[in-house]
Structure formats: structure tokens, C-alpha cells
Amino acid sequence: MARKSKSNLSELYLEENKDQIYENALAEVQSFELPLGTTLRSVYDDQPNAHQRFMEKLDACIRNHDREIEKMCNFHHQGFVDAITELLKVRADAEKLKVQVTDTNRRLQDAGKEVIAQTEEIIRCRVQQRNITTVVEKLRLCLPVLEMYSKLKEQMNVKRYYSALKTMEQLEHLYLPRVSQYRFCQIMIENLPKLREEIKEISMSDLKDFLESIRKHSDRIGETAMKQAQQQKTFSTALQKQNNVNYGRNMHLGRSRILESKNDITLKRTFEDDDEHEEEVLTAQDLVDFSPVYRCLHIYSVLGDGEIFENYYRKQRRKQARLVLQPQSSMHETVEGYRRYFSQIVGFFVVEDHILHVTQGLVTRTYTDELWNMALSKIIAVLRTHSSYCSDPDLVLELKNLIVVFADTLQGYGFPVNRLFDLLFEIRDQYNETLLKKWSGLFRDIFEADNYSPIPVANEEEYKIVISKFPFQDPELDKQSFPKKLPMSQSVPQIYIQVKEFIYASLKFSESLHRSSTEIDDMLRKSTNLLLTRTLSSCLQNLIKKPHIGLTELVQIIINTTHLEQACKYLEDFISNITNISQVTVHTARLYGLSTFKDARHAAEGEIYTKLNQKIDEFIQIADYDWTMSESDGRASGYLMDLINFLRSTFQVFTHLPNNNNDHAAMSGKVAQTACMSACQHLSTSLMQMLLDSELKQISMGAIQQFNLDVIQCESWNSMILVTAVKWDSSARHILRFLVWTHEKVVDYSISSHLWETGNLISSHLVRFTKVSCGSPGTVKGHF
């Protein structure tokens, strides 16, 4: 029973629960807020007969609502009827009101047409005003763009390209972005790159014109720079010389007049030149317009192509440098060729130095140093080649001066020039060679014009003139009264003067080389030594060998060389006075004139002996002995008498040599003694060879007697020389003894059958005589 009651309660609970679910579903359907699909699905998905039961619940709900609606309608029906009645009453009034409203509307419409027209006009004006305002605003944005573009065009027309680029930059970054939506702006934007390219091309064209201009004007720029450097240096040097002029008078007495006159002339010319060019100081900027370079550099920098421009500029300048460094083939012929060559190079590097200091990065110091080193190597090679063609010392000296000015000019701009001064030392050697060639011709001319006789002086004035040219001192000669004769000939003072002129010429090259006085002194002494030992020595040797130089001239040459040798110490003093270097200095070189003139004297003495022997041979060759004659003529042969007369007159020259000087007397005695000994020896040898001739087959007694007379004549002449001429040594006496012995042997062996034996005996004694004659005087005693 209890269990049954529990089941009934459960069923009752389920029924109530289902009813509640259906009511909730109906509430949801009526609310219209939740989606019906979910509600209906929950109903249909519940239990098998849920649809039917839900429909029943729905019908019941509908019936309830219908009953409520009916109740409401019944409640308000009387009011609705009353309202309809009232509505019917106002129907007529409504019709009347409708007519009135229609009429009023018509009249209102008629009255509003004008207002509408005015309103539309106002609207149109307002639209126009708004459009105008918009246009004004847009024009305010566009006008600056158009003005800048117009300004750009104007700048292009007047060639203000750098400003034009700045204007383009403002257009691109400031103005055009504001109005980029307009078509004309797009056209402008498309034209700007073209304008940039046009500016680059025009700027490059201007740069090319500039490069061509400086190529043409580089020589003028260089000439101006070199002239200014030379004027500055000359002015400084002249002032220094003027300050030291008193000191120079005391230290250089030998050359005071020359140097003072030169200093005065140089200083005067310097001041005149300074006054003349005082207002003409020009620079590279005065001669060349550099604005194309600046403009082009700025333009390419603005365009971001600065590196391209730098590379192009440097490449073109390197090409121009190669052209400038290429000399003309005839440059070595005139100094103008060298001056033009140096001016172009100086002009080139002056321009580069100017570009270096007024621009940033276009030209660097490293670049200019590299370019200068390349140019310097080329310049040195060119100067070595072309200077080797110069044979005129004046041209070489002018070349040296140009090189010094060239080096000083470029050194003032900061370029190293030590290698140029090293080159000058090479050119100095060539200059000395050209000087030696020139002075060789001068020496030859002096020797050709000399009369080789002592210098006559009629009065003291003439004597002073001679000693002012040549340092001659002879106390014995000074005691003699005028007129008198100086022992040397005219060539001696002339040679001495030319040697001093050579020293001056060498000194000219040594000036401005930035060398010490010791180095200059050494250079002067070395060049003077070359002049003495090579040039003058060669000229003396050639002079001595000339056929027209006789014995008298040779003797005078010996005397001349003696005086020139003694004058060498004065030349050393002369060099010391020029350089202010004392001769006692350890490193001071000495002049080698002593050996030079000794060699010349020895050569002259040898030539005297040779010429005497040659003349003896000429007389011997005309000897015409009749070896078959029956008896002699009773007197010496004619050829032998002529030979003896010639020898007598020749040796008379030695007796007339000036003997007031001990050195001259000793010298003339030695020359005469050796000459006489050589002549007698050669004569005796020639006579013996006549007897020993292989072609001589027989000889008569008359021929032997005639030959005996000739030998007696030679013996007599030699004896006379021993008594009257000079004091002979043992060698000369043995020559006489040999002639006597020859005479005795010819008489003793007068039979023709014994002639061959006599010849052999004479030959053996001749060999002994020859050995004695060739040996020293001390070895001669006791041989005969």
C-alpha cells in the first residue's frame, strides 16, 4: 500500500514537472525574445507524446487569450461607439479644414517660389565661394612651387647651377610633396632628374674648358711664380752682400774691384726690378678663373657624385702632367726652351697647390706628393738627357740658374727638391767639361798669337800693367833701368788671367747650390786641377809637337812653364780669398800645376833634342862622299860646315837666355848642356854609321883623308864649345875624346884591306859609347 502510494506520488510529481516545462515553453514563445527553434526543439525532443500535449497546452492558452480579448472588447465597445460618433461629427469640419489647408498651401507655394529661387542662388553662390576658397588655398600651395620652378629656370639660364641644385632640393623635399596630387607636379618631378643631368654635363663642360685654359696658361703662371721667387731671393742676396761689402773688401783684395762692381750692378738692377714689378705681383687667381672648379665640385658634391668628380679631375690632371713633362726635341738648343719647360711645370704645381688649399678633398697632400715624385723622376731624366747635348758653358750655366730658381720656387710651395740639387752636381761635372773645352780653345788661341819672345817694357807704367795681370817678382830685374825685358812671353799673363776667369766661371755654377764654403772651395780646386792637368797640359803638349815651333820657341816655352808653375801658389791664394777657406785646412785640396808644368818642360826639352837630331839627320842625308876619290879637297865637307854653323847659331840661343835669375841660368845651362851632348852623340853615331854602311864595299885613301878632315872639324868645333859656351861635365868630355879616338882610328887604319877590321873595332867602341851616353854622368868616367 505504501509502495503504491509512493509510485502515485512520483507520477504526480512528473506530471507537474511536465506541465511546468510546457508552460515555460509557451512563455518563451510569447515573449518573442528567444529564438523559437531552441524552444520547439526542447519540446519535440522530450518524450514521444510531447508534441500532442504541447499542442493541447497551446490551444488552451489561445482560448484563454481569446476570452481575455473578448472581455476587453466588451469593456471598451461603448467608448468605441462614442468615438465613431464624434468622428462622424467632425468629418465636415475636416473637409472644410482640408480645403483651407489646400488653399493655404497653394498660396504658400506661390509665395515661396521666389524664396526658393533666391535660396538656390544663395546656394550656388555659396558653392562658388567654397570653390573659390578651395582654389585660393590650393593656389597658395601651388604658387610657391611654381615660383621655385620659375626661379630654377632663371638660375639655369644665368648658369647659377649650384643655386639651381639647391632650389631643386627645396622643391623635392619641401614644396612638391604638398601638391604631389597635381599633374603639373608630376611633370616637374619627371623633369628634375633631367635638369640635374643637364647641370652635370654643363659643369663638366666648364671643367674641361678650365682644364684647357690652365693648360694654356700654366707657362705664364709658372713664369710669374718663378719671377717672384727669383726677385725675392735676389733682393735678399743683394741686401746681404751690401751689408758685408766692407768685410768683402778686406778679405778679397785680389778681386775687390771686380766683385764690388758686380755687387753694385746686381744691387742696382735688383732695386730697379723691384720698383718696376712692385705693382705687378700676380697670383694664380689673378691669371686663371678657378670658379669652374669650385662650381663643379659643389655641384657634384650636392649630387652625391663627389668621388666621381675627384677621380675624373685627378685622372685628367695626371694626363696633363704627362703632357707638361714631355719636352720638345729642340729644348736643349736655347735657354728659352728650358725656361718654357720649367714654367709649365711650375704653373702646373702652383695650380695644384692652390686647389689643395682652397678645396677640401679634391686634391690631397698625398696625391700632390705622389704626383710630384713621379714628375721629379721624369724631370731629372729629361734634364740628364738634354743637358748632355749642351756644348755651350753659358747655356749650361743658364740652365743651372733656371734649375735653382725652379727648385726654390717649388720648395716655397712645400715640394721637396733635394734630388734637383743632387742633379746639379751631375750637371756641374758637365759644365766643367764644357768649360774645359772652351778654355782649351782659348789656350790654343793664346799660344797661336804668342810671339815666344820676352815681354819688352819701356817704362814703369807698362811694367805695372804686366805685373797687375801676373804675379811676377824678380828683385834683380827691378834694379835694372828701363827699357828692359821680362823673361816670359805674352802668353804667360794671358794664361794666368784665363785661369782666374775659369775659376770665376766655376764659381758662378757653385753659387746658390746651398753648399758650404768648404765644399765650394773643394769644387773650385778640383775643377782648376782639371784645367791645369788636362786642358792646359794637353794644349802645351800639342803646342810642343807642332812642326812650326822652333828651338827658340821651345826654350821660351820652358821659361814660360817655369813662371806658370811659380804662379800656382798665387792661384791657391786667389781661391782661398774667394771662398774664405784657409789653405792650412786639413781637407783643402792642392793645385797640381807643379807636375803639369814639369811634364811640359820635359816634353819641350825632349822636343829640343829631337829637333836637333832631326836637323843633324837632314844635313847628314845631303852628305855626298866620293869613297873612290884619289885625294881629299883639303878642307871639310860643305854639308858639315853648314851643320856646324847651324849648331853654332842654335847653341847661341842658349847663351843669350836671361841669366839674371839663378833658376833661369841653371835651367838654361842644363838644357844647353843636354842638347849639346845629345847633338854631339848623335853626330858621332851618324858619322860612324856612314863608315859602317853595309853598301860601302871599298874606300880610297883620299876618301879617308876627306872623312878625317870632317872629323877634325867636328873636334875643333866641340873644343871651342867646351871653352866658350858652358861648363861641361864628364859626358861631354868623353864625346870629345870619342871624336878624337875616331880620328885616330881612321888615320891608323887607312888601308882599304883593313877597313872591315877597323869597322868592327869602331863598332865595339860605339856600343860602349852609347851605353855611357845613356847612363848617368857618374858612370862615364874611365870608359875611354
Secondary structure as GFF3:
##gff-version 3
##sequence-region A 1 784
A	DSSP	alpha_helix	2	31	.	.	.	ID=ss1
A	DSSP	alpha_helix	36	44	.	.	.	ID=ss2
A	DSSP	alpha_helix	50	89	.	.	.	ID=ss3
A	DSSP	alpha_helix	91	157	.	.	.	ID=ss4
A	DSSP	alpha_helix	161	170	.	.	.	ID=ss5
A	DSSP	pi_helix	171	175	.	.	.	ID=ss6
A	DSSP	three_ten_helix	176	179	.	.	.	ID=ss7
A	DSSP	alpha_helix	183	243	.	.	.	ID=ss8
A	DSSP	alpha_helix	245	251	.	.	.	ID=ss9
A	DSSP	three_ten_helix	253	255	.	.	.	ID=ss10
A	DSSP	alpha_helix	256	276	.	.	.	ID=ss11
A	DSSP	alpha_helix	284	287	.	.	.	ID=ss12
A	DSSP	alpha_helix	291	302	.	.	.	ID=ss13
A	DSSP	alpha_helix	306	325	.	.	.	ID=ss14
A	DSSP	three_ten_helix	331	333	.	.	.	ID=ss15
A	DSSP	alpha_helix	335	358	.	.	.	ID=ss16
A	DSSP	alpha_helix	365	387	.	.	.	ID=ss17
A	DSSP	alpha_helix	393	412	.	.	.	ID=ss18
A	DSSP	alpha_helix	418	449	.	.	.	ID=ss19
A	DSSP	beta_strand	455	457	.	.	.	ID=ss20
A	DSSP	alpha_helix	460	469	.	.	.	ID=ss21
A	DSSP	alpha_helix	475	479	.	.	.	ID=ss22
A	DSSP	beta_strand	484	486	.	.	.	ID=ss23
A	DSSP	alpha_helix	491	510	.	.	.	ID=ss24
A	DSSP	alpha_helix	517	530	.	.	.	ID=ss25
A	DSSP	pi_helix	531	536	.	.	.	ID=ss26
A	DSSP	alpha_helix	537	545	.	.	.	ID=ss27
A	DSSP	alpha_helix	551	566	.	.	.	ID=ss28
A	DSSP	alpha_helix	568	579	.	.	.	ID=ss29
A	DSSP	alpha_helix	593	621	.	.	.	ID=ss30
A	DSSP	alpha_helix	638	655	.	.	.	ID=ss31
A	DSSP	alpha_helix	662	691	.	.	.	ID=ss32
A	DSSP	alpha_helix	701	724	.	.	.	ID=ss33
A	DSSP	alpha_helix	730	748	.	.	.	ID=ss34
A	DSSP	three_ten_helix	752	754	.	.	.	ID=ss35
A	DSSP	alpha_helix	755	774	.	.	.	ID=ss36
A	DSSP	three_ten_helix	777	779	.	.	.	ID=ss37
###
